[in-house]
Structures are given as C-alpha cells and as structure tokens.
Amino acid sequence: MSMLTRLAFQMCLRNTKLTPMVNGPFQVLKTSTVTSSPLVRPEEVGARFTNDVPSYMTDIYTWAYVNPTNVRLLDNQYVVDTILFFNARVLEREVLSRLEPGCKAIQVGHTHGRLVPHAAKKIGPKGDFSVVDVVPIQADHAQEKVQDFPWCKVRLGDACVAENILPKGEVPYDVAYAFMILHEVPDDRKYQIVNNMLRSVREGGRVVWVEYHGPPYWYNPTRYFMPFVFNWLEPFALRMWDTEIEAFADEDLKKQFTWSKTVYGGNLYQVVVAENRQVPKPSFVVVHDVEI
C-alpha cells in the first residue's frame, strides 16, 4: 500500500476494536465492535421486517436492506450500476456465464437489481434455482422477481446455517454463488458462509464469489476514498482488501477445490471461482486485471 492508502486504512480502523482470530495457517482479524452507519436513523420498522434478523443488519444496514421504503428505492439496476462504478454489468456477466440451462444453482443473498431474474431466465424451466436471504423484505423482493418462474424458489434463512443453503436430503448444486455479500458480514460469518457454500456443490460443481478486492491500483481514485466509504457505511468491507476469500475456507475443504481469481475495475473488484474436483490437488491461479 502507498503511504496515503495506509494512512486512510489506519484512520478507518481507529474507532474499530479488533481482536486476533486464527484460521489454520492464516491469521486475520475479527471485528468485535463497529460504529453504526451514520445514515441509520431511529425509526419504527415493524417486527415483520426485523424478526430473526441478525443484529449487525439492523444496527448497520437498516437504511439499505431492512427499511422497506428504502429497499423499494434502492432495488434498481441503475442504482446498482452507480454504486459499483458501472462495473455491475460485467460482474453479473461473470456469474451468468457459469450458469447453464437446466442446471441447479443457488444465489446466497438477494441482490438489488436484475441479477436474480436474469439468472432465473438463464437456468430455464428444466433447471432448479434458489435464492436464500436472512432479511424478510429482501426475500420478498426476490420472490417478486421470480414469481413468473415456477422452477425458482426463495427461502428465508441465515446462510451461516448449512441447511439454509442445502436442505437435508437435497441433491448438491451445480453452482452456488454470492454477489457482493461477504463484505457485508462480520468475519466469523464470512467463514461460515464460505464453508457452507463449498459444501453445497457436487463434484465438478463451482462456487462463485463476486466481491470487493484491493487495494485498487495507484491510478484508481477509489484507492484513496473507498476506505472512508467503508468505514462510514460498510465497516466489514476492508477485510476484503487484506484477506483472500480462500483464507475463509477450512484447510481440508479448500484442498478439494481449484481456485481462480480475476480482478476488475482497477483491482477494486474480484471474481473468485472454486471448482470442486474429484482428486484433491491444491492450486490457485491469478488472472491480471481485465480492462472494461
């Protein structure tokens, strides 16, 4: 990191209490306390929208993902394009390119915009498509998007619980993916979600994560202001700048997969693909930045 980036990073962590957490050979930091987003305002949100929702969601993300009025405004493809600095479409294409007509797939965490219906259409009536989300209003919006596709189902549940991703007795997925989800959850939940997703796919199946990555290249302006944005709105996101997604996987499980990574947007975003192979043989391939 440059001196300016390092300073920004340290300033953003100044008001965050961190405790060490060890995962196999990797040592990372677990966020134990965070500052709530300044955009959160005290308001009455009905119990139906907050029942069984993790506290970090209501403390930090009510304004974006829990408040039904705001969700209706933000669940718009043009908003998603703007938030992701117009990288959303190419990142979505990376996901869609891994979905085959007739496959069985799951999206872990509903995303605003048009990715859910596009994925449903790509899989088609001979396939099986599921979406799981822990927030009731998010599950409602996902259901609205797939209501015309009978091969789709939406589950309300926490992806940290393995059975909410792959219920008991179900055939494993061909593809499991999460689009800009990991950076929004605390580190202990990152571990649980990554491992549950890896365990949910068949031999030869794939797990795909689209996420923040960094730090961005020196010429990318986001390198210098995104740490402040993260601290303000998404306090768990900076972890994606110093920890590879594969580091959140259990060691034995990680060795069952071939890992690859492609970066976009001047190193601000990454697409990580883990392919379950029959014969364990660890490997990791890095593909250099792809210009849009």
C-alpha positions in Angstrom: 0.0 0.0 0.0 1.1 3.6 -0.6 1.6 5.8 2.4 -1.6 7.7 1.7 -3.6 4.5 1.4 -2.1 3.1 4.5 -3.0 6.3 6.4 -6.6 6.1 5.2 -6.8 2.4 6.2 -5.4 3.1 9.7 -7.8 6.1 10.2 -10.8 3.9 9.2 -9.8 1.3 11.8 -9.1 3.9 14.5 -12.6 3.6 16.0 -12.9 -0.1 15.5 -11.8 -2.6 18.2 -10.1 -5.6 16.6 -9.1 -8.9 18.2 -7.0 -11.6 16.5 -8.6 -14.7 15.1 -6.6 -17.6 13.7 -7.9 -19.9 10.9 -5.4 -22.6 10.3 -2.1 -21.1 8.9 -3.9 -17.8 8.2 -4.1 -15.1 10.9 -6.8 -12.5 10.3 -8.6 -10.0 12.5 -12.1 -10.4 13.8 -14.2 -7.2 14.2 -15.7 -7.2 17.7 -17.2 -3.8 17.7 -18.1 -1.4 14.9 -19.6 2.0 14.5 -23.1 2.0 13.0 -23.6 3.8 9.7 -24.4 7.5 10.1 -27.2 7.0 7.6 -29.2 4.9 10.0 -31.9 6.9 11.6 -34.0 5.9 14.6 -37.3 4.7 13.2 -40.1 2.2 13.7 -39.6 -0.8 11.5 -42.3 -3.4 12.0 -41.4 -6.7 13.7 -42.2 -8.5 10.4 -39.1 -6.8 8.8 -36.7 -7.4 11.8 -37.8 -10.7 13.2 -34.8 -13.0 13.5 -32.6 -10.6 11.5 -29.0 -10.6 12.8 -28.2 -7.6 14.9 -25.4 -6.4 12.6 -28.0 -6.0 9.9 -30.4 -3.8 11.9 -27.5 -1.9 13.5 -25.6 -1.0 10.3 -27.7 -1.8 7.2 -31.3 -0.9 8.2 -31.2 2.1 5.8 -30.2 -0.1 2.8 -31.6 -3.6 3.4 -34.2 -3.6 6.1 -36.3 -0.5 5.8 -39.0 -1.4 3.2 -39.3 2.1 1.9 -35.6 2.5 1.2 -35.4 -1.0 -0.2 -38.0 -0.2 -2.8 -36.0 2.9 -3.9 -32.6 1.1 -3.9 -33.6 -2.1 -5.6 -33.0 -0.7 -9.0 -30.4 -1.7 -11.6 -29.4 1.9 -12.2 -28.6 2.3 -8.5 -26.5 -0.9 -8.6 -24.6 0.3 -11.6 -23.8 3.6 -9.9 -22.8 2.1 -6.6 -20.4 -0.3 -8.4 -18.9 2.5 -10.5 -20.5 0.9 -13.7 -18.8 -2.4 -13.2 -22.0 -4.2 -12.3 -22.9 -5.5 -15.7 -19.6 -7.1 -16.4 -19.5 -8.6 -12.9 -23.0 -10.0 -13.4 -22.0 -11.5 -16.7 -19.2 -13.4 -14.9 -21.9 -15.1 -12.8 -24.3 -15.7 -15.6 -21.5 -17.3 -17.8 -21.2 -20.0 -15.1 -24.9 -20.9 -15.3 -26.0 -23.5 -17.8 -29.6 -24.0 -19.0 -31.1 -26.8 -16.9 -28.5 -26.6 -14.1 -29.2 -26.5 -10.3 -28.0 -23.3 -8.7 -28.4 -21.1 -5.7 -27.8 -17.4 -5.1 -26.7 -16.8 -1.5 -28.1 -13.4 -0.5 -30.6 -11.4 -2.6 -29.0 -8.6 -4.5 -30.7 -5.4 -5.7 -31.1 -5.0 -9.4 -31.8 -7.6 -12.2 -29.3 -10.4 -11.4 -31.9 -12.7 -9.9 -34.4 -12.7 -12.8 -31.5 -12.8 -15.3 -30.1 -15.9 -13.5 -33.6 -17.5 -13.4 -34.1 -17.0 -17.1 -30.6 -18.4 -18.0 -31.3 -21.5 -16.0 -34.7 -22.0 -17.5 -37.7 -24.3 -16.8 -35.5 -27.5 -17.0 -33.4 -26.3 -14.1 -33.7 -25.5 -10.4 -32.9 -22.1 -9.0 -33.0 -21.0 -5.3 -32.3 -17.7 -3.5 -31.8 -17.5 0.2 -31.7 -14.4 2.3 -31.9 -13.7 6.1 -33.9 -10.4 5.8 -37.7 -10.8 5.2 -38.0 -7.8 2.9 -35.1 -9.0 0.8 -36.7 -12.4 0.4 -40.0 -10.7 -0.6 -38.3 -8.8 -3.3 -36.6 -11.9 -4.6 -39.9 -13.7 -4.6 -41.5 -10.9 -6.7 -38.7 -11.2 -9.2 -39.1 -14.9 -9.8 -42.9 -15.2 -9.4 -43.3 -16.0 -13.1 -40.6 -18.7 -13.0 -42.0 -21.9 -11.3 -38.6 -23.5 -11.3 -37.4 -20.9 -8.8 -37.9 -20.9 -5.0 -36.9 -18.4 -2.3 -36.0 -19.3 1.3 -35.9 -17.0 4.3 -32.9 -18.1 6.3 -29.4 -17.4 7.5 -26.7 -18.7 5.2 -24.5 -19.3 8.2 -26.7 -22.4 8.8 -25.7 -25.1 6.3 -29.2 -26.4 5.9 -30.5 -23.0 4.8 -28.2 -23.3 1.7 -28.6 -27.0 1.0 -31.5 -28.5 2.9 -31.1 -32.1 4.1 -31.8 -34.7 1.5 -31.4 -32.3 -1.5 -29.1 -33.0 -4.4 -26.0 -30.8 -4.3 -25.8 -27.7 -6.6 -24.0 -27.4 -9.9 -23.3 -23.7 -9.0 -23.5 -21.7 -5.8 -22.8 -18.0 -6.0 -22.8 -14.8 -3.9 -22.7 -11.4 -5.4 -21.3 -8.6 -3.2 -22.4 -10.3 0.1 -19.3 -11.4 2.0 -18.0 -7.8 2.6 -21.3 -7.0 4.4 -21.0 -9.7 7.2 -18.6 -10.0 10.2 -15.6 -12.2 9.8 -16.9 -15.2 11.7 -19.9 -15.2 9.3 -17.6 -15.0 6.3 -16.0 -18.3 7.4 -19.4 -20.0 7.9 -20.9 -18.8 4.6 -17.8 -19.7 2.5 -17.6 -23.2 4.0 -21.3 -23.8 3.7 -21.2 -22.8 0.1 -18.3 -25.0 -0.7 -20.0 -28.0 0.9 -23.2 -27.4 -1.1 -21.8 -28.2 -4.6 -21.4 -31.5 -6.2 -18.1 -32.9 -7.6 -17.3 -30.8 -10.6 -19.6 -28.0 -9.3 -18.5 -24.4 -8.8 -18.7 -21.8 -6.2 -18.5 -18.2 -7.4 -18.0 -15.0 -5.3 -18.1 -11.5 -6.7 -16.6 -9.2 -4.1 -14.6 -6.1 -3.4 -10.8 -6.5 -3.8 -7.9 -4.3 -3.1 -6.3 -2.1 -2.6 -7.0 -0.7 -6.0 -4.1 0.2 -8.3 -2.4 3.5 -7.5 -4.0 5.2 -10.5 -7.5 4.3 -9.4 -9.1 7.1 -7.4 -11.2 4.6 -5.4 -7.9 3.5 -3.7 -7.9 6.8 -1.7 -11.6 7.4 -0.8 -13.1 3.9 -0.5 -11.6 3.2 2.9 -13.6 6.2 4.2 -16.7 4.9 2.5 -16.3 1.5 4.0 -15.8 3.0 7.5 -18.9 5.1 7.1 -21.3 2.6 5.5 -19.8 -0.9 5.4 -17.4 -1.5 8.3 -16.7 -5.2 7.5 -15.6 -4.5 3.9 -11.9 -3.6 4.4 -11.3 -7.2 5.3 -11.6 -8.0 1.6 -8.5 -5.8 1.0 -6.1 -7.9 3.1 -7.6 -11.4 3.1 -8.1 -13.8 0.2 -11.6 -15.4 0.0 -9.9 -18.8 0.1 -8.5 -17.9 3.5 -12.0 -18.2 4.9 -12.2 -21.9 3.9 -11.3 -24.8 6.2 -7.9 -26.2 5.1 -9.1 -29.7 4.3 -12.1 -28.4 2.4 -10.1 -25.8 0.5 -7.8 -28.5 -0.9 -10.8 -30.2 -2.6 -11.2 -27.2 -4.9 -9.2 -25.5 -7.7 -9.2 -21.7 -7.1 -9.0 -18.9 -9.6 -9.4 -15.2 -9.4 -10.0 -12.4 -12.0 -9.9 -8.8 -11.0 -11.9 -5.9 -12.5 -12.3 -2.1 -12.1 -8.6 -1.4 -11.5 -8.3 -4.1 -8.8 -11.4 -2.9 -6.8 -13.4 -6.0 -7.6 -12.7 -9.7 -7.8 -14.4 -12.8 -9.2 -13.3 -15.9 -7.4 -14.2 -19.3 -8.7 -13.7 -22.5 -6.7 -14.3 -25.7 -8.7 -14.8 -28.9 -6.8 -12.6 -31.6 -8.3 -12.6 -35.3 -7.7 -8.9 -35.7 -6.9 -7.7 -33.2 -4.3 -4.8 -31.1 -5.7 -4.4 -27.6 -4.5 -3.9 -24.8 -7.0 -4.5 -21.1 -7.2 -4.5 -19.1 -10.4 -4.4 -15.3 -10.6 -5.6 -13.6 -13.8 -4.4 -10.0 -14.1 -6.8 -7.0 -14.3 -9.2 -7.1 -17.1 -10.0 -3.7 -18.6 -13.6 -3.0 -19.4 
